[in-house]
């Protein structure tokens, strides 16, 4: 799969799409384990049956047109060079949503995105460190863009962009914009 409007050198150039998968984050780690991945690989899916959130929580993605993707980077840098990266990722997402759709998301540091005091998205950042260097950085992003029905356990605390604003988000455009902006951060940090 090729993302349109991608201006990156490496991030998202190798994009893998699934109609349905257990977890985009898990798929990246499987590819790493098999040594079958290239720097900047992106895995996206319409539906995740076992999406990962932070602290072992599940991330629900049960319908098309929600944003669910993970990216892999091989930074070979010290852990300290990644300080604050999740917050920067959240800021990129906020800026893209404001620029593309006029929607203001709020960040609950370090990794949650909110609208009207309800969670609309999250960021999962994981690393594999060998010696003193971060060998792999894997970032998962989930945003409820069009979901209207939520499970009973999260219905009072979760929402979607469609539900709040009746706006349709173009998932591929969003992901391409994210990759374009995030690669600039990677280059600035020299990772």
DABEL-V563326 format. One line per field, one symbol per residue. phi: phi as a letter, one per 20 degrees, with the letter a starting at -180 (. if undefined). psi: psi as a letter, one per 40 degrees, with the letter a starting at -180 (. if undefined). A space follows every 50 residues. Layout:
phi=???
psi=???
This chain:
phi=.defmedfecfnfddddcfbbfaffffgffffgelcbdgngcdcbfcdeb fddflmfedecdbfmeebbccdcdflcfggfegmfffffgfffgfffffe cmdeededgecddcclmcfdabcddcccdcmddffcccddcccfecfddc fgfdfedcbcfffecldeeeffffffffggfffffgffeld
psi=ihhifheiddhedghhhhdhidhddddddddddeffiihehhhiidhhef ihaifeiihhgeiieihhiiihigdfiiddeehedddddddddddddddd efhhiihhieeihihffiheiihhhiihhhbeihdhhhhhhhhgdehdhi iddedeeiaiddddefhhhhddddddddddddddddddef.
